């Protein structure tokens, strides 16, 4: 354990009674990404009953586990965060947690289950008017449909992401959607149409990261059309870009594409490029599981062809370990998903009941307001009529007085000097 960690833990122990200190220490845990510190923050938050910090800490612990590909522990802590965010009615963080869980289920092969989490996130983000969040959510939904070759559904989801991104001027979100729509047309065999969308992506976002993606995809498009030389030119252009700004998975795909071109005639070159591709996958065995397994399979076959059975066995063993770990993870995640679905249904029922009660209260309030309006309207009408009646009586009295004045004057003149 490092001296910094020991110091921070001692600091926790001495200051864990103050909310301000908890927030400061939570920030330290978040910045460092240290699991030990995060666990200590959790203990302190429980002790002082700080629900907000506790919810955020569970979220942080889950994030750290996910980053280390400890997906079961990640989901466990995400579920604890969900419970607290529901209590806090924090829809923004709740939807973010659901997105992270959905991504884990996607990586673990549960595409259909991941869509349920994404759908719940869509509902929350729509109610919360979170347009930026919806751009990301629909993108992930589209990715699931694309991976499962449901191309029309993928196109619909990416189309929604693109529409919202354009509405809020999210250039990066729009470019990612254009790029994804290009891959959909590529899968449909419409290569020229695909390249038109790749160009739209680059016109929208000319960042190094997007350039690398687009150059790879354009190269792949030409490769699919049977023009490997032109494809290699695009792959080489992508590899000449600034490496620090390119995602690891993009590098992995670029090298795998080059390997597939060399594989039929130049197996040694293919081995080199597959090894380069594998170097970006070895620490993300589950997150990029399909790419990881496929690359291991290719390397095993190529090394067997070279009679290098030691390395071939190594990659065969990696495939076996991947399969074993994936099956174990899937069993664990199945049980957790059942737990979530039950709790989510209960929460929805409770929310629906609260909404119904609120509607009843609002209906009663509207009725009371209506009755008050009718009462005051009636009172006003009565006062107006009463005032008008009084005014009319006064007018009649005045007219009668005016009419009798001559008569009174005449009578007074006739009776002048007469004793009563």
Residue, then its C-alpha position, 0 to 999 in steps of 0.5 A: x500500500x502506498x504512503x499516499x493511500x495510508x495517509x488518506x485512510x488515516x485522514x478519513x479516520x480522523x475526519x470522517x465525522x464531517x460532511x465537508x471532509x467526506x465530500x473532499x475525500x470523495x473527490x480525492x477518491x474520484x480523481x485517484x481512481x483508487x479502490x481502497x480510498x473509495x471503499x473507505x469513503x463508502x464506510x464513512x458515508x454509511x456512518x454519517x448517513x450521507x445518502x448523496x455521497x454514498x450513492x456517488x461512491x457506489x457509482x465510483x466503486x462500480x466504475x473502478x471495477x468496470x475499468x478493471x473488467x471485474x464486471x460482476x462486482x461492477x454491476x453489484x455496486x451499480x445496483x446499490x447506486x440505483x437504489x440510492x439514486x431512486x431514493x434521491x429521485x436523481x434521474x440523471x445519474x440513474x440513467x447513467x448507471x443504467x447505461x453502464x450496466x447496459x454496456x456491460x451486458x452488451x460486452x458480455x453477450x447479452x444483447x437483448x438484455x442490454x436493450x432493456x437497460x437502454x430502454x429504461x435509460x431512454x425513458x428517464x432521459x426523455x422525462x428529464x429532457x436530457x438531449x445529450x444523454x439521448x444522443x448517446x443512448x440511441x447510439x448504443x441501441x443502434x450499436x446493439x442492433x448493428x452487432x446483431x445484424x438488425x440493420x433496419x432497427x440499427x438505422x432507425x436508432x442511429x437516425x434518432x441519435x443523429x436528429x437529436x445531435x443536429x438539434x443541439x449542435x453536437x458535432x461529435x455525436x452527429x459525426x459518430x452517427x454518420x459514421x455508423x450509418x455508413x457501416x450499416x450501408x456497408x453491411x448492406x453492400x452499398x459501398x458508395x452510399x457508405x462512403x458518402x456517409x463517411x464523408x459526412x462524418x468527416x465533414x462534421x468532425x475533423x478530429x484525429x480520432x474521427x479521421x482514423x475511424x473514417x479512413x479505416x472504414x473507407x479502406x475496409x469499404x474498398x477492401x470489400x469491393x476487392x481493391x486491397x491496394x487502395x484499402x491499404x493506402x487508407x489504412x496507412x494514412x490512418x496509422x500516420x496520424x497522431x497516435x495519442x489521439x486515436x482510440x486503442x480499438x481503432x488501432x486494433x481494427x486497423x492492424x487486423x484489417x491489414x493482417x487480413x489482406x496479407x494473410x492469404x499470401x504473406x502469413x508472416x506479415x499477417x502474424x505481425x499485424x495480428x500481434x499488433x492488433x492483439x496488443x490493444x486487446x489483451x487488457x480488454x478481453x471482455x469489453x472487446x470480447x469478439x475482437x479478442x477471441x477472433x484475433x486469438x483464433x487467427x494467431x493460433x491458426x497462423x502459428x500452427x501453420x508455422x509449426x510453432x505449437x508453443x505459441x499456438x497452444x498459448x493462444x488456444x489457451x487464451x481462447x479457452x480461458x476467455x470462454x470459461x470466464x465468459x460463461x461464469x460471468x454470464x451465469x452471474x449476470x443472469x441472476x443479477x438481471x433477474x434481481x434488477x427486473x424485479x426491483x425495477x418492476x416494484x419501483x415502477x409500480x410504486x412510481x405509478x402509484x405515486x403518480x396516480x395519487x398525485x393525479x388524484x390530488x391534482x384533480x381534487x385541487x382542480x375541483x377545489x379551485x373550480x368551486x372557488x372560482x364559481x363561488x367568487x364568480x357567483x358572489x361577484x354577480x350577486x354584488x353586481x346585481x345588488x348594486x344595480x338594483x340599489x342604483x335603480x331604486x335610487x334612480x326611481x326615488x330621484x325621479x319620483x322626487x322630481x315629479x312630486x316637487x311641483x305638486x308639493x310646491x303647489x300644495x304648500x302655496x295653497x295652504x299658506x297662512x292656514x293654522x294646523 
